[in-house]
């Protein structure tokens, strides 16, 4: 019988309701005949840890947040050494994969010898205001680009990974964006990511402009840290190298694409067929310039060697 581990890192900021929704959802997934171990790694929040213990999942409590999300996942990987999982799924507390997500991703990995991760399109399930609805529209573009890219970097490493590769390589706890760091390292080693079209995963977007700004500034800062791998990347496969370069250059100059906003109203109305969604045009306009400022802010922080903090993001119970 093959073994599968599910890892969910929990920051100190998460609410009890969100965490319980996560447990309920992950237990409802189809795992076929896998031997499954669901592991929640809880940082500092003892109350959440005690609540989780009542729901038949393994709970690892950390008194600090050393290494942030990467540290929590590595903590779980060390715990799982004796379990020796063939596959490891990583989710965030707001991840809501479709019922067949695990099985479809495992099947994809079994049919791809050099793949280290399999995941799917991402969708927003909290489109409640102009901020989250704008990100919902952005994700549709990201899904398209991800399907074509030679550098498939699934945010948060949300997906299913081959256990032996993840257990051997571990995550870089010094990287602000540990997911992009790991993806870069794996592509350099010749591994690839598999984009699965037969399933989906839903998650929450920031619902305030401030939360979005803080999130993207952190992402931009983490991207700047990746340039240390350039010597290795430039000797890699051409398609990966081009995609990697584009992701670390074009995304930092979003204002250059602002003239294309003139097409946005027609695309929005054509796609959504609803005048109510016209507000997304305003959201995209704000979004483009907000990202540009966040990129400049991140670059300034990087040059002056100021750290970027992982901040709390407001969520809704879903």
C-alpha positions in Angstrom: 0.0 0.0 0.0 1.4 3.4 -1.0 1.6 6.2 1.6 0.5 9.8 1.2 1.1 12.6 3.7 -0.8 15.9 3.7 0.9 18.9 5.3 -0.9 22.1 6.3 1.1 24.8 8.0 -0.9 27.1 10.3 0.3 30.6 11.1 -0.4 32.1 14.5 -3.0 34.4 13.0 -5.6 31.9 11.7 -9.0 31.6 13.2 -10.6 28.4 14.7 -13.4 28.4 12.1 -11.0 28.6 9.1 -8.9 25.8 10.5 -11.9 23.5 11.2 -13.2 24.1 7.6 -9.8 23.0 6.4 -9.9 19.7 8.3 -13.4 19.0 7.2 -12.6 19.6 3.6 -9.4 17.7 3.4 -10.9 14.7 5.1 -13.6 14.6 2.4 -11.1 14.2 -0.5 -10.8 10.9 -2.4 -7.6 9.1 -1.3 -8.3 5.7 -3.0 -6.5 3.0 -1.1 -3.6 5.2 0.1 -2.4 5.0 3.7 -2.9 8.7 4.6 -1.5 10.8 7.3 -2.8 14.4 7.7 -0.3 16.7 9.5 -1.1 20.2 10.7 1.9 22.2 11.9 0.7 25.0 14.2 2.9 27.9 15.1 2.5 29.5 18.6 -1.3 29.1 18.7 -1.8 26.5 21.4 -5.6 26.9 21.4 -5.8 25.9 17.7 -3.4 23.0 18.3 -5.6 21.6 21.1 -8.7 22.0 19.0 -7.1 20.1 16.0 -6.1 17.2 18.2 -9.8 16.4 18.7 -10.2 15.8 14.9 -8.1 12.7 14.3 -5.2 14.5 12.6 -1.6 14.7 13.6 -0.7 18.0 15.2 2.8 19.3 15.4 3.0 22.4 17.7 5.9 24.9 17.4 6.5 27.4 20.1 8.0 29.8 17.6 7.7 30.5 13.9 11.3 29.8 12.9 11.7 29.7 9.2 8.1 30.7 8.8 6.1 28.5 6.4 9.2 26.7 5.1 10.3 26.0 8.7 6.8 24.5 9.4 6.9 22.3 6.4 10.4 21.1 7.1 9.3 20.3 10.6 6.6 18.1 9.2 9.0 16.5 6.8 11.3 15.5 9.7 8.4 14.0 11.5 7.4 12.0 8.4 10.8 10.3 7.9 9.6 7.1 9.6 6.3 7.2 7.7 8.2 7.4 4.4 5.5 8.8 2.2 5.5 8.1 -1.5 3.7 11.3 -2.1 3.2 14.5 -0.1 0.4 17.0 -0.6 0.9 20.6 0.6 -2.0 22.8 1.2 -2.7 26.1 3.0 -5.4 26.6 5.5 -7.6 28.2 2.8 -7.0 25.5 0.1 -10.1 23.8 -1.1 -9.1 21.2 -3.7 -11.7 19.3 -5.7 -12.5 15.8 -4.4 -10.4 14.2 -7.2 -7.4 16.5 -6.7 -5.1 14.0 -5.0 -5.8 11.1 -7.3 -5.5 13.2 -10.5 -2.2 14.7 -9.3 -0.8 11.3 -8.3 -1.7 9.8 -11.6 0.0 12.6 -13.4 3.2 12.1 -11.4 3.2 8.4 -12.0 3.1 9.1 -15.7 5.9 11.7 -15.6 9.3 10.3 -14.6 11.1 13.6 -14.2 8.2 15.6 -12.6 8.6 16.6 -8.9 5.1 18.2 -8.5 1.7 18.1 -10.0 -1.0 20.7 -9.5 -3.9 22.3 -11.3 -5.6 25.6 -12.1 -6.3 27.9 -9.2 -9.5 29.7 -8.6 -10.7 32.3 -6.1 -13.7 31.4 -3.9 -14.1 34.6 -2.0 -14.9 37.1 -4.7 -16.8 39.4 -2.4 -15.5 42.8 -3.3 -13.6 44.7 -6.0 -10.2 43.5 -4.6 -10.9 39.8 -4.6 -12.9 39.9 -7.8 -9.9 41.7 -9.5 -7.6 39.0 -8.3 -10.1 36.4 -9.5 -9.7 37.9 -13.0 -5.9 38.0 -12.6 -5.9 34.3 -11.8 -7.5 33.5 -15.1 -4.6 35.0 -16.9 -2.1 33.3 -14.5 -3.7 29.9 -15.2 -3.3 30.5 -19.0 0.3 31.6 -18.6 1.1 28.8 -16.3 -0.1 26.2 -18.8 2.3 27.6 -21.4 5.3 28.4 -19.2 8.6 26.4 -19.1 8.9 27.4 -15.5 5.8 26.2 -13.7 5.9 27.5 -10.2 2.8 26.7 -8.3 2.3 29.3 -5.5 2.9 27.8 -2.1 3.9 24.5 -3.6 0.2 23.8 -3.4 -0.1 20.4 -5.0 1.2 16.9 -4.7 4.9 16.2 -4.7 7.0 13.1 -5.0 7.9 12.2 -1.4 11.5 11.2 -2.0 12.4 14.4 -3.8 10.9 16.7 -1.2 12.3 14.8 1.8 15.8 14.9 0.3 15.8 18.6 -0.9 13.7 20.2 1.9 12.7 23.9 1.8 15.0 26.9 2.1 14.1 28.6 5.4 16.0 31.7 4.5 14.0 32.3 1.3 11.1 34.8 1.6 9.3 32.9 -1.1 10.3 29.3 -0.4 8.0 28.0 -3.1 9.7 29.9 -5.9 13.1 29.0 -4.4 12.3 25.3 -4.4 10.8 25.4 -7.9 13.9 27.1 -9.2 16.2 24.6 -7.6 14.2 21.6 -9.0 14.1 23.0 -12.5 17.8 23.5 -12.4 18.2 19.9 -11.4 16.2 18.8 -14.5 12.9 18.1 -12.7 9.7 19.6 -14.1 6.2 20.5 -12.8 3.1 18.9 -14.2 0.0 21.0 -15.0 -3.1 18.8 -14.4 -6.2 19.9 -16.4 -8.7 17.3 -14.9 -9.1 18.9 -11.5 -9.1 22.3 -9.8 -8.2 24.0 -6.5 -9.9 27.0 -4.9 -8.4 29.4 -2.4 -8.9 32.9 -0.9 -7.6 36.1 -2.3 -6.7 39.2 -0.2 -9.9 41.3 0.3 -8.2 44.6 1.1 -5.7 46.6 -1.0 -3.3 46.7 1.9 -3.2 43.0 2.3 -2.7 42.6 -1.5 0.1 45.2 -1.4 1.9 43.4 1.5 1.5 40.0 -0.1 2.9 41.1 -3.5 5.7 43.1 -2.0 6.8 39.9 -0.2 6.5 38.0 -3.5 8.6 40.6 -5.3 11.2 40.6 -2.6 11.4 36.8 -2.8 11.8 37.0 -6.6 14.8 39.2 -6.2 16.5 36.6 -4.0 16.2 34.1 -6.8 18.8 35.9 -8.9 21.5 34.1 -6.9 20.7 31.1 -9.0 21.3 32.9 -12.3 24.7 31.1 -13.0 23.0 27.8 -12.8 19.8 28.9 -14.6 21.7 30.2 -17.7 23.1 26.7 -18.3 19.6 25.1 -18.1 17.1 24.1 -20.7 16.2 27.0 -23.0 12.4 27.1 -22.4 12.8 27.1 -18.7 15.5 29.8 -18.8 13.4 32.1 -20.9 10.3 31.6 -18.7 12.3 32.1 -15.5 13.8 35.3 -16.8 10.4 36.7 -18.0 8.9 35.9 -14.6 11.6 37.8 -12.8 11.6 40.9 -15.1 8.3 41.6 -16.8 6.3 41.2 -13.5 8.4 44.0 -12.0 7.3 46.5 -14.6 3.5 46.2 -14.7 3.0 49.8 -15.5 4.4 49.2 -19.0 1.3 47.1 -19.7 -1.1 49.9 -18.6 -2.0 50.9 -22.2 -3.5 47.4 -22.6 -6.1 48.3 -20.0 -8.1 50.0 -22.8 -9.0 46.5 -23.9 -10.1 45.4 -20.4 -13.7 46.6 -20.5 -14.5 44.7 -23.7 -12.8 41.5 -22.4 -14.6 41.7 -19.0 -18.0 42.2 -20.5 -17.4 39.5 -23.1 -16.3 37.0 -20.6 -18.6 37.7 -17.6 -21.6 39.0 -19.7 -22.6 41.1 -16.7 -22.4 44.9 -16.2 -22.0 44.2 -12.5 -18.5 42.9 -13.2 -17.5 46.2 -14.9 -16.1 47.3 -11.6 -13.3 44.8 -12.3 -11.9 47.3 -14.9 -11.4 49.8 -12.1 -9.9 47.1 -9.9 -7.4 46.1 -12.7 -6.4 49.7 -13.1 -5.7 50.1 -9.4 -4.1 46.6 -9.4 -1.5 47.4 -12.2 -0.2 50.5 -10.4 -0.4 49.0 -6.9 1.8 46.1 -8.1 4.3 48.6 -9.7 4.6 50.5 -6.4 5.0 47.2 -4.5 7.8 46.1 -6.9 9.6 49.4 -6.4 9.2 49.1 -2.6 10.5 45.5 -2.6 13.5 46.5 -4.8 14.3 49.4 -2.4 14.0 47.1 0.6 16.2 44.5 -1.1 18.9 47.0 -2.0 18.9 48.6 1.5 18.9 45.1 3.1 15.6 45.7 5.0 13.6 42.6 5.7 10.1 41.9 4.5 7.6 40.5 7.1 4.9 37.9 6.5 1.8 39.7 7.6 -1.7 38.6 8.6 -4.2 38.4 5.7 -7.9 38.9 6.5 -10.0 35.9 5.5 -13.7 34.9 5.4 -15.0 31.6 6.8 -15.3 29.4 3.7 
